[in-house]
Each structure stands twice: as structure tokens, then as C-alpha cells.
Amino acid sequence: MIYLAGFLLGGIFGITLWLYISTFIERLQTDIYSTYTALFPQNPPIFQPHFAAIQEKKCGHFFRYFFTVGSLFSVLLFTTENAFFSLWLACTLLLLWTIAYLDWQYQLISTTSCLILTALGFIGASQSFSFLILEESLQSAVIFFFVFYSIYWLAKWHYKKEAFGQGDYWLALGIGSYLPLKQLPVFLLLACLSGILFALLSQKRKAFLPFAPFLCLSSFVVWLFNYYS
């Protein structure tokens, strides 16, 4: 019965995730228009989102999200045998996937999602779900953030343009709340190697390769290694 409840709860999370992703660009366009009209209220332009540079992309049917996320919740509940830990872990995985997916599709990272991920990391540390105590989680998150923030400015200075996204250092803040500080080099190395490998093997060469999917993948691999070691 508890697994069925976990599946249904996961299904609700899945539908919520689908709604968030499927309306992401629409909400972004509305926010941009509202901000513009607030700054320049005289003769505001007609809102025409279909002419925007970024358009919504198909993200699949909501039934797929319902069954996939529902199954994820059930599997985690079965393997961990801890309802609260499995809920925390499932929410973390969903956030990582959402951030990676949106960055891959639109080259955009939501700061709000990264801050929620950070909060989840701190909650996990405070409730002993994480490998870190709360103090270590805070320290690791801050140092991860400043390392990536430094990389951002060094890359911008070297290439004379924004070669490293601002959202990446906010994502690093969230990921840092989960991983020990000593594993920062391993995490960064795995992310870079996976990105380089994909760029070499991919038939569709892109002028800009989103880095968030590789950061999320690397964080999951390092976390999984810690969990089973």
C-alpha cells in the first residue's frame, strides 16, 4: 500500500513538473514583458510572444511524467525503505533533471530552482540524509559557489565575452550543499570530461554547449559513489 501511495505522490509531482516545464517559456516571456512595460510605461508594445526569439519546445505528454516520476518514487521507496529520505532524494533528482533539461533546451538556468536545490541540500544535512553535517554543507556550498564564480569571471576576461553561464555558479551553490569539499576537483573533472567527450562524439556540433547537464550528471555520479562507499 505504501508503494502505491508513493507512486501516486510521485505522479502528482510528475504532473507538477510537466506544468512547470511546459509553461516555462510562456512565463518567462510574460515576466520580460511586464518588466519592460514597468520600466517604460509610455506607449507599451503589444504583447506578441509568438515573435519572441525563444519559443516553447515540446516536452512530452504529461502521462509520461506521471508514470516516470511515480515509478521513481516507488523504486526509491523500495530501495531505501525510508519514506522521508526517499522523498528528499526524489525531489533532489527531479530538480537536477529539471535544471539540466531547461539548460539543454533553452540555455537558461533558473536561479530559483538552484536556491531550492541548495535549501534541500541543507535540509538533508540537518536531517542526516546527507554525508555532511549542516556546517560542512554550508561551507562546501559557499566554496563551490566562489570557485565557479571565479571561473566565470576568468573565462569572461580571457575570451572577452560570456563563455561561462551565470546560472552555472548558482547551480554550483546547490550542488555544493550535497558534496564534500574535498571532492570538488573530482566533481569538476568529471563534468568537464563528460562535456568534452559529448562534444567530440556528438554529430550535431553546437556553438554553445550547455554545461548544467554535465554538472548535474557529475554531481549524481559523485553522490552515488559516496552513498555506496
C-alpha positions as CSV (number, residue, x, y, z in Angstrom):
1,M,0.0,0.0,0.0
2,I,2.8,2.4,0.8
3,Y,4.4,1.8,-2.6
4,L,1.1,2.7,-4.3
5,A,0.9,5.8,-2.2
6,G,4.5,6.6,-3.2
7,F,3.6,6.1,-6.9
8,L,0.6,8.4,-6.7
9,L,2.5,11.1,-4.8
10,G,5.3,10.8,-7.5
11,G,2.6,11.1,-10.2
12,I,1.4,14.3,-8.7
13,F,5.0,15.6,-8.6
14,G,5.3,14.5,-12.2
15,I,2.3,16.4,-13.4
16,T,3.6,19.5,-11.5
17,L,6.9,19.1,-13.2
18,W,5.3,18.9,-16.6
19,L,3.3,22.0,-15.9
20,Y,6.4,23.9,-14.8
21,I,8.4,22.8,-17.9
22,S,5.6,23.2,-20.4
23,T,4.9,26.8,-19.3
24,F,8.4,27.9,-18.5
25,I,9.0,30.0,-21.6
26,E,5.5,31.4,-21.6
27,R,6.0,32.6,-18.0
28,L,9.4,34.0,-18.9
29,Q,8.0,35.9,-21.9
30,T,5.3,37.4,-19.6
31,D,7.8,38.4,-17.0
32,I,10.0,40.1,-19.5
33,Y,7.1,42.0,-21.0
34,S,5.8,43.0,-17.5
35,T,9.3,44.3,-16.6
36,Y,9.7,46.2,-19.8
37,T,6.3,47.9,-19.5
38,A,7.0,48.8,-15.9
39,L,10.3,50.5,-16.9
40,F,8.8,52.1,-20.0
41,P,5.1,52.7,-19.3
42,Q,4.6,55.2,-22.1
43,N,3.1,53.5,-25.2
44,P,3.9,49.9,-24.3
45,P,4.2,47.5,-27.2
46,I,1.6,44.9,-27.9
47,F,2.4,41.6,-26.3
48,Q,3.2,39.2,-29.1
49,P,5.0,36.2,-27.6
50,H,5.0,34.3,-31.0
51,F,7.6,36.7,-32.3
52,A,10.0,36.2,-29.4
53,A,13.5,34.9,-30.0
54,I,12.9,31.9,-27.6
55,Q,9.9,29.7,-28.3
56,E,8.4,26.9,-26.3
57,K,9.6,23.4,-27.3
58,K,7.6,20.2,-26.9
59,C,8.4,18.4,-23.6
60,G,6.3,15.3,-24.0
61,H,2.8,14.2,-22.7
62,F,2.0,14.6,-19.0
63,F,1.2,10.9,-18.7
64,R,4.9,10.2,-19.3
65,Y,5.8,12.4,-16.4
66,F,3.1,10.9,-14.2
67,F,4.3,7.3,-14.7
68,T,8.0,8.1,-14.8
69,V,8.1,10.1,-11.7
70,G,5.6,7.9,-9.9
71,S,7.9,4.9,-10.7
72,L,10.9,6.8,-9.5
73,F,9.2,7.4,-6.1
74,S,8.2,3.8,-5.8
75,V,11.7,2.5,-6.7
76,L,13.4,4.8,-4.2
77,L,10.9,3.9,-1.5
78,F,11.6,0.2,-2.1
79,T,15.4,0.5,-2.2
80,T,15.9,3.0,0.7
81,E,13.0,1.8,2.9
82,N,12.8,5.3,4.4
83,A,9.9,7.4,3.3
84,F,11.4,10.8,4.2
85,F,14.8,10.0,2.8
86,S,13.3,8.7,-0.5
87,L,11.1,11.9,-0.8
88,W,14.2,14.1,-0.2
89,L,16.2,12.2,-2.7
90,A,13.4,12.1,-5.3
91,C,12.9,15.9,-5.1
92,T,16.7,16.4,-5.5
93,L,16.8,14.2,-8.6
94,L,13.8,16.0,-10.1
95,L,15.4,19.4,-9.5
96,L,18.7,18.3,-11.1
97,W,16.9,16.8,-14.1
98,T,14.7,20.0,-14.5
99,I,17.7,22.3,-14.3
100,A,19.7,20.1,-16.8
101,Y,16.7,19.8,-19.2
102,L,15.9,23.5,-19.3
103,D,19.5,24.5,-19.8
104,W,19.9,21.9,-22.6
105,Q,16.7,23.1,-24.3
106,Y,16.9,26.9,-23.8
107,Q,20.4,27.6,-22.3
108,L,18.7,29.0,-19.3
109,I,19.1,28.2,-15.6
110,S,16.5,29.3,-13.1
111,T,18.1,30.9,-10.0
112,T,15.0,29.9,-8.0
113,S,15.5,26.2,-8.8
114,C,19.1,26.4,-7.8
115,L,18.2,28.1,-4.5
116,I,15.6,25.4,-3.8
117,L,18.2,22.8,-4.5
118,T,20.5,24.5,-2.0
119,A,17.8,24.5,0.6
120,L,17.2,20.8,0.0
121,G,20.9,20.1,0.5
122,F,20.8,22.0,3.8
123,I,17.7,20.2,4.9
124,G,19.3,16.8,4.0
125,A,22.4,17.8,6.1
126,S,20.3,18.9,9.1
127,Q,18.2,15.6,9.0
128,S,21.2,13.3,8.5
129,F,20.1,12.4,5.0
130,S,23.4,13.7,3.6
131,F,27.0,12.7,4.1
132,L,27.7,16.2,5.5
133,I,26.7,17.9,8.7
134,L,25.0,21.3,8.3
135,E,28.2,23.3,8.9
136,E,30.1,21.3,6.3
137,S,27.2,21.6,3.8
138,L,27.2,25.4,4.2
139,Q,30.9,25.6,3.9
140,S,31.0,23.4,0.8
141,A,28.2,25.3,-0.9
142,V,29.8,28.7,-0.4
143,I,33.2,27.5,-1.7
144,F,31.7,25.7,-4.7
145,F,29.9,29.0,-5.5
146,F,33.0,31.1,-5.3
147,V,35.1,28.7,-7.3
148,F,32.6,28.7,-10.1
149,Y,32.1,32.5,-9.8
150,S,35.9,32.9,-10.2
151,I,35.8,30.6,-13.3
152,Y,33.0,32.7,-14.7
153,W,35.0,36.0,-14.5
154,L,38.3,34.4,-15.6
155,A,36.6,33.0,-18.7
156,K,34.9,36.3,-19.4
157,W,38.2,38.1,-19.1
158,H,40.1,35.6,-21.3
159,Y,37.5,35.3,-24.1
160,K,36.3,38.9,-23.9
161,K,32.7,37.5,-23.8
162,E,30.5,35.4,-21.6
163,A,31.8,31.9,-22.2
164,F,30.5,30.5,-18.9
165,G,26.9,31.0,-17.9
166,Q,25.9,32.9,-14.7
167,G,23.4,30.2,-13.9
168,D,26.3,27.6,-13.6
169,Y,27.7,29.2,-10.4
170,W,24.2,29.3,-8.8
171,L,23.9,25.6,-9.7
172,A,27.3,25.0,-8.1
173,L,26.0,26.6,-4.9
174,G,23.2,24.0,-4.8
175,I,25.4,21.0,-5.7
176,G,28.0,22.1,-3.2
177,S,25.5,21.6,-0.4
178,Y,25.4,17.9,-1.2
179,L,29.1,17.1,-1.9
180,P,32.1,17.1,0.4
181,L,34.5,19.9,-0.3
182,K,37.4,17.5,-0.9
183,Q,35.5,16.1,-3.9
184,L,35.3,19.4,-5.7
185,P,38.2,18.6,-8.1
186,V,36.8,15.1,-8.9
187,F,33.3,16.6,-9.5
188,L,34.7,19.3,-11.8
189,L,36.9,16.9,-13.6
190,L,34.0,14.5,-14.3
191,A,31.8,17.4,-15.5
192,C,34.5,18.7,-17.9
193,L,35.4,15.3,-19.2
194,S,31.8,14.3,-19.9
195,G,31.2,17.6,-21.7
196,I,34.3,17.2,-23.8
197,L,33.5,13.6,-24.6
198,F,30.0,14.5,-25.7
199,A,31.3,17.4,-27.8
200,L,33.7,15.0,-29.6
201,L,31.2,12.3,-30.2
202,S,28.2,14.4,-31.0
203,Q,27.3,14.7,-34.7
204,K,25.4,17.9,-34.1
205,R,28.1,20.4,-33.2
206,K,26.8,23.4,-31.3
207,A,28.4,26.8,-31.0
208,F,27.4,26.8,-27.3
209,L,27.3,23.6,-25.2
210,P,25.2,23.9,-22.1
211,F,27.2,22.9,-19.0
212,A,24.5,22.3,-16.5
213,P,23.6,18.8,-17.7
214,F,27.2,17.7,-17.2
215,L,27.4,19.3,-13.8
216,C,24.2,17.6,-12.7
217,L,25.4,14.2,-14.1
218,S,28.8,14.6,-12.4
219,S,27.1,15.5,-9.1
220,F,24.9,12.5,-9.2
221,V,27.8,10.1,-10.0
222,V,29.9,11.5,-7.1
223,W,26.9,11.4,-4.7
224,L,26.2,7.8,-5.8
225,F,29.8,6.8,-5.2
226,N,29.7,8.3,-1.7
227,Y,26.4,6.5,-1.0
228,Y,27.7,3.1,-1.8
229,S,31.2,3.5,-0.4
